[in-house]
Amino acid sequence: MKRCLITGATGAVGPQVVKAFQAAGYIVRILVRREPRPDQVNPGVETSIGDLVDSPLSQATHDVDVVVHLAALLHVTARGRTLADYRRVNVEGTRRLIDAAISSNVSRIVYFSTIAVYGSGDGRVLDESSPPDPKTPYAASKLESERLVLNSRIGVVLRLASIYGGGIKGNYQSLVRAIKRGTYIPIGRGENRRTLIHEEDAARAAIVAAESNAVAGAVFNVTDGSFHPVREIVECIAAALGRKAPRFHLPVAPVRALASFVHASERLEKYLEDLAVAGTRFQRCTGFRPKVDLRSGWEATIRGMRDSGTH
């Protein structure tokens, strides 16, 4: 049996990745900073206590075939931090993990990056040939980490679309809560697009990347295969909550003027951005096919949030 080391295993998507690799027949080891609670770890999972930045990592990578690197300082949990803070964890932590993996003769590193490295799409459909233009310290640090992974010669970079599932945080969690309360009011017609992937498909993509001979040294976008207008996402969330989607919207121009007055322009433009990223290259090279469509994905997400009490 192959052994897989997963970092970030107790985060939002980590448990789904652990579950998928166990189901695929791997012995799973997780790297965590502190002893996890029993409800955070599946039976049979090995635990290695350590920190990407401050701890020796040779024990974690010893006798490991594949490393799946999810752990990162995230933009949704680290407001007010600087690029240096993100680089310390996301870049230097990745560098140390790569060094340990190479010393342990690991055969493959699968790195979870993000389509945020492209910046704003401005109405274009982006693919792997599109030049990155990160707009945040988080995205800049992920792009720098990508280069380390690719230079290792054993790494593959997966630029994940926005991952949603029972453990979602940040803007989508806030959107779900607002729709549930009936306080969500759309701004604009909601035709601007988003690129998503459900956590189950993200986990399946990690297994494909770990096992495929066609991916080493390459960058791939991983998506559910579609571009979703914000309006459609809202409709699916509302349906999963047993609510009706709002029937009216606020016009963009006056809201944009108000946002400028109250210093909320950056948040508004993030809501209005159009980000359409193609994931066809990964599908073509590996045969990967996403299984979870938007409606069933949000139904599963709302069930997971309900079970965990997060909406």
Secondary structure as the mmCIF struct_conf table of DSSP 4:
data_model
#
loop_
_struct_conf.conf_type_id
_struct_conf.id
_struct_conf.beg_label_comp_id
_struct_conf.beg_label_asym_id
_struct_conf.beg_label_seq_id
_struct_conf.end_label_comp_id
_struct_conf.end_label_asym_id
_struct_conf.end_label_seq_id
STRN STRN1 ARG A 3 THR A 7
BEND BEND1 GLY A 8 GLY A 8
TURN_TY1_P TURN_TY1_P1 ALA A 9 THR A 10
BEND BEND2 GLY A 11 VAL A 13
HELX_RH_AL_P HELX_RH_AL_P1 GLY A 14 ALA A 23
TURN_TY1_P TURN_TY1_P2 ALA A 24 GLY A 25
HELX_LH_PP_P HELX_LH_PP_P1 TYR A 26 TYR A 26
STRN STRN2 ILE A 27 VAL A 32
BEND BEND3 ARG A 33 ARG A 34
HELX_LH_PP_P HELX_LH_PP_P2 GLU A 35 ARG A 37
HELX_RH_3T_P HELX_RH_3T_P1 PRO A 38 GLN A 40
BEND BEND4 VAL A 41 VAL A 41
TURN_TY1_P TURN_TY1_P3 PRO A 43 GLY A 44
STRN STRN3 GLU A 46 ILE A 49
TURN_TY1_P TURN_TY1_P4 LEU A 52 ASP A 54
BEND BEND5 SER A 55 SER A 55
HELX_RH_AL_P HELX_RH_AL_P2 SER A 58 THR A 61
TURN_TY1_P TURN_TY1_P5 HIS A 62 ASP A 63
BEND BEND6 ASP A 65 ASP A 65
STRN STRN4 VAL A 66 HIS A 69
TURN_TY1_P TURN_TY1_P6 HIS A 75 THR A 77
TURN_TY1_P TURN_TY1_P7 ARG A 79 GLY A 80
HELX_RH_AL_P HELX_RH_AL_P3 LEU A 83 TYR A 86
HELX_RH_PI_P HELX_RH_PI_P1 ARG A 87 GLU A 92
HELX_RH_AL_P HELX_RH_AL_P4 GLY A 93 SER A 103
TURN_TY1_P TURN_TY1_P8 SER A 104 ASN A 105
BEND BEND7 SER A 107 SER A 107
STRN STRN5 ARG A 108 THR A 114
HELX_RH_3T_P HELX_RH_3T_P2 ILE A 115 TYR A 118
TURN_TY1_P TURN_TY1_P9 ASP A 122 GLY A 123
HELX_LH_PP_P HELX_LH_PP_P3 ARG A 124 ARG A 124
STRN STRN6 VAL A 125 LEU A 126
TURN_TY1_P TURN_TY1_P10 GLU A 128 SER A 129
BEND BEND8 SER A 130 SER A 130
HELX_LH_PP_P HELX_LH_PP_P4 PRO A 131 PRO A 132
BEND BEND9 THR A 136 THR A 136
HELX_RH_AL_P HELX_RH_AL_P5 PRO A 137 ASN A 151
TURN_TY1_P TURN_TY1_P11 SER A 152 SER A 152
BEND BEND10 ARG A 153 ILE A 154
STRN STRN7 GLY A 155 LEU A 160
HELX_LH_PP_P HELX_LH_PP_P5 ALA A 161 ALA A 161
STRN STRN8 SER A 162 TYR A 164
BEND BEND11 GLY A 165 GLY A 165
TURN_TY1_P TURN_TY1_P12 GLY A 166 GLY A 167
HELX_RH_AL_P HELX_RH_AL_P6 GLY A 170 ARG A 181
TURN_TY1_P TURN_TY1_P13 GLY A 182 GLY A 182
STRN STRN9 ILE A 187 ILE A 187
BEND BEND12 GLY A 188 GLY A 188
BEND BEND13 GLY A 190 GLY A 190
BEND BEND14 ASN A 192 ASN A 192
STRN STRN10 ARG A 193 ARG A 194
STRN STRN11 LEU A 196 HIS A 198
HELX_RH_AL_P HELX_RH_AL_P7 GLU A 199 GLU A 211
TURN_TY1_P TURN_TY1_P14 ASN A 213 ALA A 214
TURN_TY1_P TURN_TY1_P15 ALA A 216 GLY A 217
STRN STRN12 VAL A 219 VAL A 222
BEND BEND15 GLY A 225 GLY A 225
STRN STRN13 HIS A 228 PRO A 229
HELX_RH_AL_P HELX_RH_AL_P8 VAL A 230 LEU A 241
TURN_TY1_P TURN_TY1_P16 GLY A 242 GLY A 242
HELX_LH_PP_P HELX_LH_PP_P6 LYS A 244 PRO A 246
BEND BEND16 ARG A 247 ARG A 247
STRN STRN14 LEU A 250 LEU A 250
HELX_RH_AL_P HELX_RH_AL_P9 VAL A 252 PHE A 261
TURN_TY1_P TURN_TY1_P17 VAL A 262 HIS A 263
HELX_RH_AL_P HELX_RH_AL_P10 SER A 265 LEU A 272
STRN STRN15 ALA A 276 VAL A 277
HELX_RH_AL_P HELX_RH_AL_P11 THR A 280 THR A 286
HELX_RH_AL_P HELX_RH_AL_P12 LEU A 294 SER A 308
TURN_TY1_P TURN_TY1_P18 GLY A 309 GLY A 309
#
